[in-house]
Amino acid sequence: MVGGAPDAILTLDASGRIQSANPAAAREFGYSAEALIGETMSLLLEDTSEWDKAFQRLLGGATLSRPIELTARR
């Protein structure tokens, strides 16, 4: 199901490293799925400050009270 999804889907481990990327993520970001494995979101984001804060909150068991806006690089 993930492989055929039209949207980019990445799975991360607790340290924030990419563990898997579907074909749509590879197309969207311009890397092969294999090249994304082991990388951090800093490879893909213009500014990681919002991501870093949100990821730490989620790891701590919190939920996000609002959507965050992220700008990806290509």
Backbone hydrogen bonds, N-H to C=O, Kabsch-Sander energy under -0.5 kcal/mol:
donor,donor_aa,acceptor,acceptor_aa,energy
5,A,2,V,-1.1
11,T,20,S,-2.2
13,D,17,R,-2.2
16,G,13,D,-2.0
18,I,39,E,-3.3
19,Q,11,T,-3.6
20,S,11,T,-1.3
22,N,9,I,-2.0
25,A,22,N,-0.6
26,A,22,N,-1.9
27,R,23,P,-2.4
28,E,24,A,-2.8
29,F,25,A,-2.6
30,G,26,A,-1.4
31,Y,26,A,-1.1
36,L,32,S,-1.3
37,I,33,A,-1.1
38,G,18,I,-3.2
39,E,36,L,-2.1
41,M,16,G,-0.6
43,L,40,T,-1.7
44,L,41,M,-1.2
45,L,41,M,-1.7
46,E,71,T,-2.8
52,D,48,T,-3.4
53,K,49,S,-2.0
54,A,50,E,-2.4
55,F,51,W,-3.1
56,Q,52,D,-2.1
57,R,53,K,-2.0
58,L,54,A,-2.4
59,L,55,F,-2.5
60,G,56,Q,-1.6
61,G,58,L,-1.6
62,A,57,R,-2.3
70,L,68,I,-0.5
72,A,70,L,-0.6
73,R,44,L,-3.1
